[in-house]
Amino acid sequence: MSTMAKRALVIGAGMGGLAAAAALVGRFDEVVVLERDSLPDRLDHRAGAPQGRHVQALLTAGQQALEALLPVATGRAAGAWSDRGR
C-alpha cells in the first residue's frame, strides 16, 4: 500500500481516535495523535472522558473490526471483560 501523504493528525486518544490512528498507519509516513489529557500509566478513568465511567457495550462486529486494527484493543488487555480468556 503506498502512502497518501507525509503526516496524519488524529485528535483524541479515546477508542475512536486510536482506531482511526490504527487505520491510518501504512497510508501515512507519520500518524500523530493529540490528546488534551495526560494519559495514565495504567488502566484508569480519564478526567476528559466522563463517559468512561458508564457501562459500555461493543457488538461482535465492532469487536472484530477493532481486533483487526489493534489486536489488544478489546478483552482483558483493555480492561474489559472477554469470554476468550475463559
DSSP file (Angstrom, degrees, kcal/mol; ACC not computed):
  #  RESIDUE AA STRUCTURE BP1 BP2  ACC     N-H-->O    O-->H-N    N-H-->O    O-->H-N    TCO  KAPPA ALPHA  PHI   PSI    X-CA   Y-CA   Z-CA
    1    1 A M              0   0    0      0, 0.0     2,-0.2     0, 0.0    25,-0.0   0.000 360.0 360.0 360.0 128.6    0.0    0.0    0.0
    2    2 A S        -     0   0    0      1,-0.1     2,-0.2     2,-0.0     0, 0.0  -0.542 360.0-106.2 -85.2 152.9    1.5    3.4   -0.9
    3    3 A T        -     0   0    0     -2,-0.2    25,-0.2     1,-0.1    24,-0.1  -0.504  17.9-154.3 -78.3 147.8    1.4    6.3    1.4
    4    4 A M  S    S-     0   0    0     23,-3.8     2,-0.3     1,-0.2    24,-0.2   0.832  71.3 -17.0 -87.4 -37.7   -1.0    9.2    0.6
    5    5 A A  E    S-a   28   0A   0     22,-0.9    24,-1.1     1,-0.1    -1,-0.2  -0.885  70.0 -96.0-156.8 179.8    0.9   12.0    2.4
    6    6 A K  E    S+     0   0A   0     -2,-0.3    24,-1.8     1,-0.2    23,-0.4   0.935  96.8  18.5 -75.4 -47.9    3.6   12.6    5.0
    7    7 A R  E     -a   30   0A   0     22,-0.2     2,-0.4    21,-0.2    -1,-0.2  -0.974  54.0-162.9-137.7 138.8    1.6   13.1    8.2
    8    8 A A  E     -a   31   0A   0     22,-2.5    24,-2.9    -2,-0.4     2,-0.5  -0.932  13.8-150.9-114.8 144.3   -1.9   12.4    9.5
    9    9 A L  E     -a   32   0A   0     -2,-0.4     2,-0.4    22,-0.2    24,-0.2  -0.971  10.3-172.9-118.9 125.4   -3.3   14.1   12.6
   10   10 A V  E     -a   33   0A   0     22,-3.1    24,-2.9    -2,-0.5     2,-0.7  -0.971  14.3-146.7-117.0 130.3   -5.9   12.5   14.8
   11   11 A I  E     +a   34   0A   0     -2,-0.4    24,-0.2    22,-0.2    22,-0.1  -0.875  66.4  27.2-102.0 116.4   -7.5   14.5   17.6
   12   12 A G        -     0   0    0     22,-3.8    23,-0.2    -2,-0.7    22,-0.1   0.266  60.0-136.7 107.1 130.7   -8.3   12.4   20.7
   13   13 A A        +     0   0    0      4,-0.1    -1,-0.1    20,-0.1    22,-0.1  -0.027  66.4 115.2-106.8  28.3   -6.8    9.2   22.2
   14   14 A G  S  > S-     0   0    0      1,-0.0     4,-2.8     4,-0.0     5,-0.3  -0.126  90.9 -78.8 -79.3-172.3  -10.1    7.6   23.0
   15   15 A M  H  > S+     0   0    0      1,-0.2     4,-2.2     2,-0.2     5,-0.2   0.899 133.0  48.5 -57.5 -42.3  -11.2    4.4   21.3
   16   16 A G  H  > S+     0   0    0      2,-0.2     4,-2.4     1,-0.2    -1,-0.2   0.925 113.3  46.1 -65.4 -44.3  -12.4    6.2   18.2
   17   17 A G  H  > S+     0   0    0      2,-0.2     4,-2.6     1,-0.2    -2,-0.2   0.911 114.0  47.4 -65.2 -43.2   -9.1    8.2   17.9
   18   18 A L  H  X S+     0   0    0     -4,-2.8     4,-2.3     2,-0.2    -1,-0.2   0.877 112.5  49.6 -67.9 -36.3   -6.9    5.2   18.4
   19   19 A A  H  X S+     0   0    0     -4,-2.2     4,-2.1    -5,-0.3    -2,-0.2   0.911 112.0  48.8 -66.8 -41.1   -8.9    3.1   16.0
   20   20 A A  H  X S+     0   0    0     -4,-2.4     4,-1.4     2,-0.2    -2,-0.2   0.924 111.5  49.5 -62.8 -43.9   -8.7    6.0   13.4
   21   21 A A  H  X S+     0   0    0     -4,-2.6     4,-1.2     1,-0.2     3,-0.3   0.915 110.4  50.2 -61.5 -43.2   -4.9    6.2   14.0
   22   22 A A  H  < S+     0   0    0     -4,-2.3     3,-0.3     1,-0.2    -1,-0.2   0.882 108.7  52.3 -62.8 -38.1   -4.5    2.4   13.6
   23   23 A A  H  < S+     0   0    0     -4,-2.1    -1,-0.2     1,-0.2    -2,-0.2   0.787 109.2  51.1 -68.4 -26.1   -6.5    2.6   10.3
   24   24 A L  H >X S+     0   0    0     -4,-1.4     3,-2.3    -3,-0.3     4,-0.8   0.697  82.2 106.9 -85.2 -20.6   -4.2    5.4    9.0
   25   25 A V  B 3< S+b   28   0A   0     -4,-1.2     4,-0.1    -3,-0.3     5,-0.0  -0.373  83.5  27.0 -59.7 133.9   -0.9    3.5    9.7
   26   26 A G  T 34 S+     0   0    0      2,-0.8    -1,-0.3    -2,-0.1    -2,-0.1   0.104 113.3  68.3  97.4 -21.3    0.6    2.4    6.5
   27   27 A R  T <4 S+     0   0    0     -3,-2.3   -23,-3.8   -24,-0.1   -22,-0.9   0.568 103.6  40.5-101.3 -13.4   -1.1    5.2    4.5
   28   28 A F  E  < S-ab   5  25A   0     -4,-0.8    -2,-0.8   -25,-0.2   -22,-0.2  -0.949  74.5-130.8-132.4 152.0    1.0    7.9    6.0
   29   29 A D  E    S+     0   0A   0    -24,-1.1     2,-0.4   -23,-0.4   -22,-0.2   0.852  98.4  17.8 -67.2 -34.0    4.7    8.2    7.0
   30   30 A E  E     -a    7   0A   0    -24,-1.8   -22,-2.5   -25,-0.2     2,-0.5  -1.000  62.8-161.3-142.4 136.7    3.7    9.5   10.4
   31   31 A V  E     -a    8   0A   0     -2,-0.4     2,-0.5   -24,-0.2   -22,-0.2  -0.983  14.1-165.0-119.2 120.2    0.4    9.4   12.4
   32   32 A V  E     -a    9   0A   0    -24,-2.9   -22,-3.1    -2,-0.5     2,-0.5  -0.904   3.7-160.9-109.1 129.4    0.2   11.9   15.3
   33   33 A V  E     -a   10   0A   0     -2,-0.5     2,-0.5   -24,-0.2   -22,-0.2  -0.949   6.6-159.0-110.5 120.7   -2.4   11.6   18.0
   34   34 A L  E     +a   11   0A   0    -24,-2.9   -22,-3.8    -2,-0.5     2,-0.4  -0.852  13.6 175.7 -99.4 132.6   -3.2   14.7   20.0
   35   35 A E        -     0   0    0     -2,-0.5     4,-0.1   -23,-0.2    -2,-0.0  -0.998  25.4-154.3-137.5 131.1   -4.8   14.3   23.4
   36   36 A R  S    S+     0   0    0     -2,-0.4     2,-0.2     2,-0.1    -1,-0.1   0.800  79.1  69.5 -76.1 -28.2   -5.5   17.1   25.9
   37   37 A D  S    S-     0   0    0      1,-0.0     2,-0.4    11,-0.0    -2,-0.1  -0.566  90.6-113.3 -85.2 151.7   -5.4   14.8   28.9
   38   38 A S        -     0   0    0     -2,-0.2    -2,-0.1     1,-0.0    -1,-0.0  -0.715  38.5-121.2 -78.2 138.1   -2.3   13.3   30.2
   39   39 A L        -     0   0    0     -2,-0.4    -1,-0.0    -4,-0.1     7,-0.0  -0.637  24.1-117.8 -85.8 135.9   -2.6    9.5   29.7
   40   40 A P        -     0   0    0      0, 0.0     4,-0.1     0, 0.0    -1,-0.1  -0.297  11.9-128.5 -69.8 155.7   -2.3    7.3   32.8
   41   41 A D  S    S+     0   0    0      2,-0.1     2,-0.3    -2,-0.0    -2,-0.0   0.683  93.6  28.0 -75.1 -18.9    0.4    4.7   33.1
   42   42 A R  S    S-     0   0    0      1,-0.0     2,-0.3     0, 0.0     0, 0.0  -0.805 110.6 -64.7-133.4 173.8   -2.1    2.0   33.9
   43   43 A L  S    S+     0   0    0     -2,-0.3     2,-0.3     0, 0.0    -2,-0.1  -0.468  75.6 135.7 -63.5 124.2   -5.8    1.4   33.1
   44   44 A D        -     0   0    0     -2,-0.3     2,-0.2    -4,-0.1     0, 0.0  -0.977  57.9 -86.5-162.8 162.2   -7.7    4.2   34.8
   45   45 A H        -     0   0    0     -2,-0.3     2,-0.4     8,-0.0     3,-0.0  -0.517  41.8-136.0 -74.9 147.0  -10.6    6.6   34.1
   46   46 A R    >   -     0   0    0      3,-0.4     3,-1.5    -2,-0.2     6,-0.2  -0.866   8.3-134.9-108.9 141.3   -9.6    9.9   32.4
   47   47 A A  T 3  S+     0   0    0     -2,-0.4    -1,-0.1     1,-0.3    -2,-0.0   0.852 105.6  53.7 -60.5 -36.4  -10.9   13.3   33.5
   48   48 A G  T 3  S+     0   0    0      1,-0.2    -1,-0.3     2,-0.1     3,-0.1   0.437 104.4  57.8 -81.3   1.4  -11.6   14.4   29.9
   49   49 A A    X   +     0   0    0     -3,-1.5     3,-2.2     1,-0.1    -3,-0.4  -0.601  57.2 165.9-129.9  71.7  -13.7   11.3   29.2
   50   50 A P  G >  S+     0   0    0      0, 0.0     3,-1.3     0, 0.0     4,-0.2   0.771  74.5  66.0 -61.2 -24.9  -16.6   11.3   31.8
   51   51 A Q  G >  S+     0   0    0      1,-0.3     3,-1.6     2,-0.2    -3,-0.0   0.636  80.5  82.7 -70.6 -11.4  -18.5    8.7   29.7
   52   52 A G  G <  S+     0   0    0     -3,-2.2    -1,-0.3     1,-0.3     4,-0.1   0.727  85.3  56.6 -64.7 -21.3  -15.6    6.2   30.6
   53   53 A R  G <  S+     0   0    0     -3,-1.3    -1,-0.3    -4,-0.2    -2,-0.2   0.534  91.9  92.6 -86.7  -6.4  -17.3    5.5   33.9
   54   54 A H  S <  S-     0   0    0     -3,-1.6     2,-0.2    -4,-0.2    -3,-0.0  -0.477  93.6 -90.4 -83.7 157.5  -20.5    4.5   32.2
   55   55 A V        -     0   0    0     -2,-0.1     2,-0.3     1,-0.0    -1,-0.1  -0.493  49.3-159.6 -64.5 133.2  -21.3    0.9   31.3
   56   56 A Q        -     0   0    0     -2,-0.2     2,-0.4    -4,-0.1    -1,-0.0  -0.870  10.5-167.1-118.1 150.5  -20.1    0.3   27.7
   57   57 A A        -     0   0    0     -2,-0.3     2,-0.4     2,-0.0    -2,-0.0  -0.990   3.8-163.9-135.7 146.3  -21.0   -2.4   25.2
   58   58 A L        -     0   0    0     -2,-0.4    -2,-0.0     4,-0.0     2,-0.0  -0.987  19.3-133.0-132.1 121.6  -19.4   -3.4   22.0
   59   59 A L     >  -     0   0    0     -2,-0.4     4,-2.4     1,-0.1     3,-0.3  -0.309  30.0-106.4 -69.7 158.8  -21.2   -5.5   19.4
   60   60 A T  H  > S+     0   0    0      1,-0.2     4,-2.6     2,-0.2     5,-0.2   0.878 119.2  51.3 -55.9 -44.5  -19.4   -8.5   17.9
   61   61 A A  H  > S+     0   0    0      1,-0.2     4,-2.1     2,-0.2    -1,-0.2   0.885 110.7  49.4 -63.6 -37.9  -18.8   -6.9   14.6
   62   62 A G  H  > S+     0   0    0     -3,-0.3     4,-2.5     2,-0.2    -1,-0.2   0.905 110.7  50.0 -66.3 -41.3  -17.3   -3.8   16.3
   63   63 A Q  H  X S+     0   0    0     -4,-2.4     4,-2.6     1,-0.2    -2,-0.2   0.918 111.0  49.3 -62.3 -43.5  -15.0   -6.0   18.4
   64   64 A Q  H  X S+     0   0    0     -4,-2.6     4,-1.7     2,-0.2    -1,-0.2   0.895 111.2  49.5 -64.0 -39.8  -13.9   -7.9   15.3
   65   65 A A  H  X S+     0   0    0     -4,-2.1     4,-1.5     2,-0.2    -2,-0.2   0.914 112.9  46.8 -65.3 -43.1  -13.1   -4.6   13.5
   66   66 A L  H  X S+     0   0    0     -4,-2.5     4,-3.7     1,-0.2     7,-0.2   0.904 110.3  52.7 -65.3 -40.9  -11.2   -3.3   16.5
   67   67 A E  H  < S+     0   0    0     -4,-2.6    -1,-0.2     1,-0.2    -2,-0.2   0.854 106.0  54.6 -63.5 -33.9   -9.2   -6.5   16.8
   68   68 A A  H  < S+     0   0    0     -4,-1.7    -1,-0.2    -5,-0.2    -2,-0.2   0.874 118.9  33.9 -66.3 -36.1   -8.3   -6.4   13.2
   69   69 A L  H  < S+     0   0    0     -4,-1.5    -2,-0.2     1,-0.3    -3,-0.1   0.907 137.0  17.8 -82.9 -46.0   -6.8   -2.9   13.7
   70   70 A L    ><  -     0   0    0     -4,-3.7     3,-2.6    -5,-0.2     4,-0.3  -0.875  67.8-159.6-132.0  95.6   -5.5   -3.2   17.2
   71   71 A P  T 3  S+     0   0    0      0, 0.0     3,-0.2     0, 0.0    -4,-0.1   0.686  94.2  40.6 -55.5 -21.2   -5.1   -6.8   18.3
   72   72 A V  T 3  S+     0   0    0      1,-0.1    -5,-0.1    -6,-0.1    -6,-0.0   0.157  84.1 104.8-110.1  19.5   -5.1   -5.9   22.1
   73   73 A A  S <  S+     0   0    0     -3,-2.6     2,-0.2    -7,-0.2    -1,-0.1   0.788  82.0  35.4 -71.9 -28.1   -7.9   -3.3   21.9
   74   74 A T  S >  S+     0   0    0     -4,-0.3     3,-0.5    -3,-0.2     5,-0.1  -0.716  96.2  35.2-121.2 171.9  -10.6   -5.5   23.4
   75   75 A G  G > >S-     0   0    0      6,-0.3     5,-2.0    -2,-0.2     3,-1.3  -0.402 114.0 -27.0  83.5-162.4  -10.7   -8.1   26.1
   76   76 A R  G > 5S+     0   0    0      1,-0.3     3,-1.5     3,-0.2    -1,-0.2   0.788 128.6  66.7 -62.7 -30.8   -8.6   -8.2   29.3
   77   77 A A  G < 5S+     0   0    0     -3,-0.5    -1,-0.3     1,-0.3    -2,-0.1   0.806 106.8  42.3 -62.4 -28.1   -5.7   -6.2   27.8
   78   78 A A  G < 5S-     0   0    0     -3,-1.3    -1,-0.3     2,-0.2    -2,-0.2   0.327 122.9-104.1 -99.2   5.7   -8.0   -3.2   27.6
   79   79 A G  T < 5S+     0   0    0     -3,-1.5     2,-0.3     1,-0.3    -3,-0.2   0.611  83.0 121.8  83.9  12.2   -9.6   -3.8   31.0
   80   80 A A      < -     0   0    0     -5,-2.0    -1,-0.3     1,-0.0     2,-0.2  -0.692  69.4-100.1-105.0 159.7  -12.8   -5.1   29.6
   81   81 A W        +     0   0    0     -2,-0.3     2,-0.3    -3,-0.1    -6,-0.3  -0.562  42.6 179.7 -75.6 141.3  -14.4   -8.5   30.2
   82   82 A S    >   -     0   0    0     -2,-0.2     3,-0.6    -8,-0.1     4,-0.1  -0.997  31.6-147.7-142.7 141.1  -13.9  -11.0   27.5
   83   83 A D  G >  S+     0   0    0     -2,-0.3     3,-1.1     1,-0.2    -1,-0.1   0.557  89.7  80.1 -83.9  -6.4  -15.1  -14.6   27.2
   84   84 A R  G 3  S+     0   0    0      1,-0.2    -1,-0.2     2,-0.1    -9,-0.0   0.797  86.6  57.5 -69.1 -26.7  -12.0  -15.6   25.2
   85   85 A G  G <         0   0    0     -3,-0.6    -1,-0.2     1,-0.2    -2,-0.1   0.491 360.0 360.0 -83.3  -1.6   -9.9  -15.8   28.4
   86   86 A R    <         0   0    0     -3,-1.1    -1,-0.2    -4,-0.1    -2,-0.1   0.475 360.0 360.0 -84.7 360.0  -12.2  -18.4   30.0
